[in-house]
Amino acid sequence: MNAVYWSSVVVLIIIALAILLPPLWKKREIEDAESDQRNINIAQERIKELKAQLQAGTLTKQQYDEQYGELELTLGDDLDIQQQQNQSSSQGRWVIPVIALSIPLFSVFCYFSLGEPDALIKAEIKQPKQVAQNGQDINDMVQRLANRLKENPDNAKDWIMLGRSFKYLKQFKLAANSFEKAYELLGDDPEVLLHYADTLAMVNNGRLAGKASELIFKALEKAPNDVTGLWLAGMAKAEERDFSQALTHWRKIQTIVPKDSDPYEQVQKLIDNVQAQVSGTEESVVAAETTTAETTTAETASVISIDVQVDLAATVKDKVSHTDTVFIYAKALTGPPMPLAIVRKQVKDLPISVTLDDNMAMMPTMKLSNFKAVKVMARVSKSGSAMPQKGDFVGSVDLTQLQENQSVVIVINEQI
């Protein structure tokens, strides 16, 4: 490393000298006659202008004489200066060897006096240690917060910070417990309510039904323009299959955030997707209900299930953490984006085999068996969010003809 560094230094010094020295070494050839003639021509043009102004009456004879005299003095000074420059143009070459020696010596002296010659080596040693240190710092902070809360359990701000820390560490059950404590202390504070609801959903495999949904709408009563609250409220309503209310919440977000922002674009894509697919979903549900009504053996029908084997591509393994969340789920190819069945794991669990079936349905009409075609997906989420985020890694398989007891293999190999 030192040899490469000093080689680079020598090359840079040579380049600097190559730029500085040639102009100093080269004798400046100043063409006296041309320079003098140029000054004389300018003076003659100015005299013509003065005469024209005198004849036109814009200058008095006294003003004309004064400016003419000034012009003569200026021309004489310019010619004298030019001659002095010519005399000194060939002098000063003694500075060339001084510069050639002083620049390298001065640079090396400053480096050893003010720099750190072993900085590159030290940086190489410190870098991997620093990566490991980040996780340790968070764990240390969590421990300090826990110790403070033992002494002062009524400090709501510390409970919120502790919840956020656990959420960052993807320990969602502990995060939910921390936000629950903050909720008990602060009551219906919108920020706490939404944090609490979000972590409860994470614990419940992304489902918002129940207490999480209740907390979301409490928060919206206090802060009706909260973007996070509106987003989660839309997801909760979509999960209930109340797409009209879901769209109402999401459209309100678009009146709050800038049109050229990422949140606006994400909401618009979600709205377009739901609008384009909701009619297909309704047709599928009607068909499923009709079939059920006409079939006397519906109660004993076999439950649809999909065995899913999931693994990471070799190119992705070094880009994810073993604690990152993995969502494995199936959704309708012609329906809303909500999962029909979902399982939540971590990267450290891979490779893994899971089963998705009708028993995991969020609603009776949103079962695997109610749809003829589904997309089976596996997604690594660094944030732990149930919603796909930029930077997540995914893999998927389309099943255009859903049958009983199917098996698929998914390799997570693409990045959103």
For each residue, the residues with C-beta under 8 A, 3 or more apart:
1: 4 5 120 121 124
2: 5 6 117 120
3: 6 7
4: 1 7 8
5: 1 2 8 9 120
6: 2 3 9 10
7: 3 4 10 11
8: 4 5 11 12
9: 5 6 12 13 107 108
10: 6 7 13 14
11: 7 8 14 15
12: 8 9 15 16
13: 9 10 16 17 103 104 107
14: 10 11 17 18
15: 11 12 18 19
16: 12 13 19 20 103
17: 13 14 20 21 99 100 103
18: 14 15 21 22
19: 15 16 22
20: 16 17 23 24 99 103
21: 17 18 24 25 96 99 100
22: 18 19 25 26
23: 20 26
24: 20 21 92 93 95 96 99
25: 21 22 93 96
26: 22 23
27: 89 90
28: 89 90
29:
30: 35 82 85 86 89
31: 34 35
32: 35 36 82 83 86
33: 36 37
34: 31 37 38
35: 30 31 32 38 39 82
36: 32 33 39 40 79 82
37: 33 34 40 41
38: 34 35 41 42
39: 35 36 42 43 75 78 79 82
40: 36 37 43 44 75
41: 37 38 44 45
42: 38 39 45 46
43: 39 40 46 47 71 74 75
44: 40 41 47 48
45: 41 42 48 49
46: 42 43 49 50 71
47: 43 44 50 51 68 71
48: 44 45 51 52
49: 45 46 52 53
50: 46 47 53 54 59 64 67 68 71
51: 47 48 54 55 64
52: 48 49 55 56
53: 49 50 56 58 59 64
54: 50 51 57 58 59 61 64
55: 51 52
56: 52 53
57: 54
58: 53 54
59: 50 53 54 63 64 67
60: 63 64
61: 54 64 65
62: 65 66
63: 59 60 66 67
64: 50 51 53 54 59 60 61 67 68
65: 61 62 68 69
66: 62 63 69 70
67: 50 59 63 64 70 71
68: 47 50 64 65 71 72
69: 65 66 72 73
70: 66 67 73 74
71: 43 46 47 50 67 68 74 75
72: 68 69 75 76
73: 69 70 76 77
74: 43 70 71 77 78
75: 39 40 43 71 72 78 79
76: 72 73 79 80
77: 73 74 80 81
78: 39 74 75 81 82
79: 36 39 75 76 82 83
80: 76 77 83 84
81: 77 78 84 85
82: 30 32 35 36 39 78 79 85 86
83: 32 79 80 86 87
84: 80 81 87 88
85: 30 81 82 88 89
86: 30 32 82 83 89
87: 83 84 91
88: 84 85 91 92
89: 27 28 30 85 86
90: 27 28 93
91: 87 88
92: 24 88 95
93: 24 25 90 96
94: 97 98
95: 24 92 98 99
96: 21 24 25 93 99 100
97: 94 100 101
98: 94 95 101 102
99: 17 20 21 24 95 96 102 103
100: 17 21 96 97 103
101: 97 98 104 105
102: 98 99 105 106
103: 13 16 17 20 99 100 106 107
104: 13 101 107 108
105: 101 102 108 109
106: 102 103 109 110
107: 9 13 103 104 110 111
108: 9 104 105 111 112
109: 105 106 112 113
110: 106 107 113 114 115
111: 107 108 114 115 117
112: 108 109 115 117
113: 109 110
114: 110 111
115: 110 111 112 119
116: 119 122
117: 2 111 112
118: 121 122
119: 115 116 122 123
120: 1 2 5 123 124
121: 1 118 124 125
122: 116 118 119 125 126
123: 119 120 126 127
124: 1 120 121 127
125: 121 122 128 129
126: 122 123 129 130
127: 123 124 130 131
128: 125 131 132
129: 125 126 132 133
130: 126 127 133 134
131: 127 128 134
132: 128 129 135 136
133: 129 130 136 137
134: 130 131 137 138
135: 132 138 139
136: 132 133 139 140
137: 133 134 140 141
138: 134 135 141 142 165 168 169
139: 135 136 142 143 169
140: 136 137 143 144
141: 137 138 144 145 165
142: 138 139 145 146 162 165 166 169
143: 139 140 146 147
144: 140 141 147 148
145: 141 142 148 149 158 161 162 165
146: 142 143 149 150 162
147: 143 144 150 151
148: 144 145 151 152 155 158
149: 145 146 152 153 155 158 159 162
150: 146 147 153
151: 147 148
152: 148 149 155 158
153: 149 150 181
154: 185
155: 148 149 152 158 159
156: 159 160 181 182 185 186 192
157: 160 161
158: 145 148 149 152 155 161 162
159: 149 155 156 162 163 178 179 181 182 185
160: 156 157 163 164 178 179 182 191 192 195
161: 145 157 158 164 165
162: 142 145 146 149 158 159 165 166 178
163: 159 160 166 167 175 176 178 179 182 195 196 199
164: 160 161 167 168 175 195
165: 138 141 142 145 161 162 168 169
166: 142 162 163 169 171 172 174 175 178
167: 163 164 170 171 172 175 195 198 199 202 384
168: 138 164 165
169: 138 139 142 165 166 323
170: 167 323 324 325 346 384
171: 166 167 174 175
172: 166 167 175 176 199 202 203 384
173: 176 177 203
174: 166 171 177 178
175: 163 164 166 167 171 172 178 179 199 202
176: 163 172 173 179 180 196 199 200 202 203
177: 173 174 180 181
178: 159 160 162 163 166 174 175 181 182
179: 159 160 163 175 176 182 183 192 195 196 199
180: 176 177 183 184 196
181: 153 156 159 177 178 184 185
182: 156 159 160 163 178 179 185 186 189 192 195 196
183: 179 180 186 187 189 192 193 196
184: 180 181
185: 154 156 159 181 182
186: 156 182 183 189 192
187: 183
188: 193 218 219 221 222
189: 182 183 186 192 193 222
190: 193 194 219 222 223 226 229
191: 160 194 195
192: 156 160 179 182 183 186 189 195 196
193: 183 188 189 190 196 197 215 216 218 219 222
194: 190 191 197 198 215 216 219 226 228 229 232
195: 160 163 164 167 179 182 191 192 198 199
196: 163 176 179 180 182 183 192 193 199 200 215
197: 193 194 200 201 208 211 212 213 215 216 219 232
198: 167 194 195 201 202 212 232
199: 163 167 172 175 176 179 195 196 202 203
200: 176 196 197 203 204 210 211 212 215
201: 197 198 204 206 207 208 212 232 386
202: 167 172 175 176 198 199 206 325 384 386
203: 172 173 176 199 200
204: 200 201 207 208 209 210 212
205: 342 343 344
206: 201 202 327 339 342 344 386
207: 201 204 210 212 239 362
208: 197 201 204 212 213 216 232 235 236 239
209: 204 212 213 236 239 240 362
210: 200 204 207 213 214
211: 197 200 214 215
212: 197 198 200 201 204 207 208 209 215 216 236
213: 197 208 209 210 216 217 236 239
214: 210 211 217 218
215: 193 194 196 197 200 211 212 218 219
216: 193 194 197 208 212 213 219 220 229 232 233 236
217: 213 214 220 221 233 236
218: 188 193 214 215 221 222
219: 188 190 193 194 197 215 216 222 223 226 229
220: 216 217 223 224 226 229 230 233
221: 188 217 218 224
222: 188 189 190 193 218 219
223: 190 219 220 226 229
224: 220 221 229
225: 230 252 256
226: 190 194 219 220 223 229 230
227: 230 231 253 256 257 263
228: 194 231 232
229: 190 194 216 219 220 223 224 226 232 233
230: 220 225 226 227 233 234 249 250 252 253 256
231: 227 228 234 235 249 250 253 267
232: 194 197 198 201 208 216 228 229 235 236
233: 216 217 220 229 230 236 237 249
234: 230 231 237 238 245 246 247 248 249 250 253 270
235: 208 231 232 238 239 246 386 387
236: 208 209 212 213 216 217 232 233 239 240
237: 233 234 240 242 243 245 246 249
238: 234 235 241 242 243 246 274 336 337 338
239: 207 208 209 213 235 236 338 362 363
240: 209 236 237 363
241: 238 336 363 365 366
242: 237 238 245 246
243: 237 238 246 247 274 278 336
244: 247 248
245: 234 237 242 248 249
246: 234 235 237 238 242 243 249 250 274
247: 234 243 244 250 251 271 274 275
248: 234 244 245 251 252
249: 230 231 233 234 237 245 246 252 253
250: 230 231 234 246 247 253 254 267 270 271
251: 247 248 254 255 271
252: 225 230 248 249 255 256
253: 227 230 231 234 249 250 256 257 263 264 267
254: 250 251 257 259 264 267 268
255: 251 252
256: 225 227 230 252 253
257: 227 253 254 261 263 264 267
258: 261 264
259: 254 264
260: 264
261: 257 258 264 265
262: 265 266 390
263: 227 253 257 266 267
264: 253 254 257 258 259 260 261 267 268
265: 261 262 268 269
266: 262 263 269 270
267: 231 250 253 254 257 263 264 270 271
268: 254 264 265 271 272
269: 265 266 272 273
270: 234 250 266 267 273 274 337
271: 247 250 251 267 268 274 275
272: 268 269 275 276
273: 269 270 276 277 336 337
274: 238 243 246 247 270 271 277 278 336 337
275: 247 271 272 278
276: 272 273
277: 273 274 280 281 332 334 335 336 337
278: 243 274 275 281 282 336
279: 282 283
280: 277 283 284 334 335
281: 277 278 284 285 332 334 335 336
282: 278 279 285 286
283: 279 280 286 287
284: 280 281 287 288 332 334 335 370 371 372
285: 281 282 288 289 365 370
286: 282 283 289 290
287: 283 284 290 291
288: 284 285 291 292 365 369 370
289: 285 286 292 293 365
290: 286 287 293 294
291: 287 288 294 295 298
292: 288 289 295 298
293: 289 290
294: 290 291
295: 291 292 298 301
296:
297: 300 301
298: 291 292 295 301
299:
300: 297
301: 295 297 298 369
302: 404
303: 357 358 359 369
304: 357 358 367 368 369 402 403 404
305: 355 356 357 358 368 404 405 406
306: 330 341 355 356 357 368 374 376 399 406 407 408
307: 353 354 355 405 406 407 408
308: 328 353 354 355 356 376 378 407 408 409 410
309: 351 352 353 407 408 409 410
310: 326 328 350 351 352 353 354 378 395 409 410 411 412
311: 350 351 352 409 410 411 412
312: 316 317 320 347 350 351 380 393 411 412 413
313: 316 317 395 411 412 413
314: 317
315: 319 413
316: 312 313 319 320 380 393 412 413 415
317: 312 313 314 320
318:
319: 315 316 393
320: 312 316 317 324 347 380 382 393
321: 324 347 382
322: 346 347 348
323: 169 170 346 347 348
324: 170 320 321 346 347 380 381 382 384
325: 170 202 344 345 346 380 381 382 384
326: 310 344 345 346 347 349 350 378 379 380 381 412
327: 206 342 343 344 377 378 379 381 386
328: 308 310 342 343 344 345 352 354 356 377 378 410
329: 339 340 341 342 343 356 376 377
330: 306 339 340 341 342 356 368 374 375 376 377
331: 335 336 337 338 339 340 374 375 377
332: 277 281 284 335 336 340 371 373 374 375
333: 371 373 374 375 398 400
334: 277 280 281 284 371 373
335: 277 280 281 284 331 332 371
336: 238 241 243 273 274 277 278 281 331 332
337: 238 270 273 274 277 331
338: 238 239 331 362 366
339: 206 329 330 331 342 362
340: 329 330 331 332 356 360 361 362 366 367 368 371 374
341: 306 329 330 356 357 358 360 361 368
342: 205 206 327 328 329 330 339 356 360
343: 205 327 328 329 354 356 360
344: 205 206 325 326 327 328
345: 325 326 328 349 350 352 354
346: 170 322 323 324 325 326 349
347: 312 320 321 322 323 324 326 350 380
348: 322 323
349: 326 345 346 352
350: 310 311 312 326 345 347
351: 309 310 311 312
352: 309 310 311 328 345 349
353: 307 308 309 310
354: 307 308 310 328 343 345
355: 305 306 307 308
356: 305 306 308 328 329 330 340 341 342 343 360 368 376
357: 303 304 305 306 341 360 368
358: 303 304 305 341 361 367 368 369
359: 303
360: 340 341 342 343 356 357
361: 340 341 358 364 366 367 368
362: 207 209 239 338 339 340 366
363: 239 240 241 366
364: 361 367
365: 241 285 288 289 370
366: 241 338 340 361 362 363 370
367: 304 340 358 361 364 370 371
368: 304 305 306 330 340 341 356 357 358 361 371 374 402
369: 288 301 303 304 358 402
370: 284 285 288 365 366 367
371: 284 332 333 334 335 340 367 368 374 402
372: 284 400 401 402
373: 332 333 334 398 399 400 401 402
374: 306 330 331 332 333 340 368 371 398 399 402
375: 330 331 332 333 396 397 398 399
376: 306 308 329 330 356 396 397 398 399 408 410
377: 327 328 329 330 331 394 395 396 410
378: 308 310 326 327 328 394 395 396 410 412
379: 326 327 388 392 393 394 395 412
380: 312 316 320 324 325 326 347 392 393 394 412
381: 324 325 326 327 384 385 386 388 389 392
382: 320 321 324 325 389 391 392
383: 389
384: 167 170 172 202 324 325 381
385: 381 389
386: 201 202 206 235 327 381
387: 235
388: 379 381 392 394 416
389: 381 382 383 385 392 416
390: 262 416
391: 382 415 416
392: 379 380 381 382 388 389 415 416
393: 312 316 319 320 379 380 412 413 414 415 416
394: 377 378 379 380 388 412 414 415 416
395: 310 313 377 378 379 410 411 412 413 414
396: 375 376 377 378 410
397: 375 376 408 409 410
398: 333 373 374 375 376
399: 306 373 374 375 376 402 406 408
400: 333 372 373
401: 372 373
402: 304 368 369 371 372 373 374 399 406
403: 304 406
404: 302 304 305
405: 305 307
406: 305 306 307 399 402 403
407: 306 307 308 309
408: 306 307 308 309 376 397 399
409: 308 309 310 311 397
410: 308 309 310 311 328 376 377 378 395 396 397
411: 310 311 312 313 395
412: 310 311 312 313 316 326 378 379 380 393 394 395
413: 312 313 315 316 393 395
414: 393 394 395
415: 316 391 392 393 394
416: 388 389 390 391 392 393 394
